[in-house]
Amino acid sequence: MNKEPLIRISKRDGISFFRSAAIRAIAILLSLIVSAFVIYAIVKLNPLHVYGSMWDGAFGTEKRVWYLLRDMMILTCIAIGLAPAFKMRFWNIGAEGQMLVGGIATAFFMRNYADSMPLWLLFVCMIAGALLCGAIWGLIPGFFKAKWNTNETLFTLMMNYIAIQFTSFCVAKWENPFGSNTVGTLNPATKKGWIGNLLSDGYNNDFLCLVLIVLVLAALMWAYLRYSKQGYEIAVVGDSENTAKYAGIRVNRVYIRTMAISGAICGFAGFLAVSAVSHTISTSTAGGRGFTAIIVAWLAKMNPFVMILISALLTFLDKGAIQIATDYGLNEYASKIITGIVLFFILGSEFFINYRMKFRHHKKEEV
């Protein structure tokens, strides 16, 4: 006689927003409890003091709040760029490279044409250059996927390394002062090409422009994926390529078009990183955020507004880890254990959001 298994796992047909939010909130609470035990076991510190230090690292001063918003919005912008490709089940791992080439184009115009162009034209060229270079960097793997069915994960990953070497070449050509192996701050005296300079001086204006631009971009991407014909085609291709072909959708064209859009937005993130944040270009301009944005986009299920919340959480954890290392003299990697635990629980909560578990019920045998 076959016995019913102790646990049965089945996929959920759907779950309400509030219930999924409650599951994630419980996961974060559990992660903090586990982190508290780990903190005390390793360094014998009061976990509440450690959590207070993390809060201070992100919100302790007005400047820290602006820096939190800055990093959060750059991360969100990259995740928004990944959203259309991921929704199409095209695994674009090349956001890092797409962001770098967008940053190179921005720095090129800031360095060579800041004094010879009107300010409005300079920004038009910077933005157009970043969008175009990012689009090309995304379009190349999209074309190869459409034409020869290449592996997009490996292809886009390799494109990152090409972009890093290209950035190194540009840094060597543009280094200032000569021999420093850095480009240095671009236009520090005139601040031409600094996006905050459109309003007035001050780092907060740079970051305020950044916040407003990314919020508008999030709204546009949400509307594009939800209501446009192209967004519908992306969703159908992501669900089933065969169904898309049967419906008359030209799948190869969708691959190429969507990857050009994805790369262009990641290139635009490079423009923001150079024009609004660092005002220079280097191989660390992307700083690994192209990979972190993959987690953001996936956890948000390609919803740009949810991406903002997840980016805020990840950025808060990163700032908090740095502050813990500073306050308690810990190795930064040791302090990032907390970030790892929180991410583990958040990722684990996705299982309970997508699947339900049913336990075997023991029934009394009839006599």
Secondary structure, 3 states (H helix, E strand, C coil): CCCCCCEEEEECCCCCHHHHHHHHHHHHHHHHHHHHHHHHHHHCCCHHHHHHHHHHHHHCCHHHHHHHHHHHHHHHHHHHHHHHHHHCCCCCCCHHHHHHHHHHHHHHHHHHCCCCCCHHHHHHHHHHHHHHHHHHHHHHHHHHHHHHCCCHHHHHHHHHHHHHHHHHHHHHHHCCCCCCCCCCCCCCCCCCCCHHHHCCCCHHHHHHHHHHHHHHHHHHHHHHHHHCHHHHHHHHHHHCHHHHHHCCCCHHHHHHHHHHHHHHHHHHHHHHHHHHHHCCCCCCCCCCHHHHHHHHHHHCCCCHHHHHHHHHHHHHHHHHHHHHHHHHCCCHHHHCHHHHHHHHHHHHHHHHHHEEEEECCCCCCCC
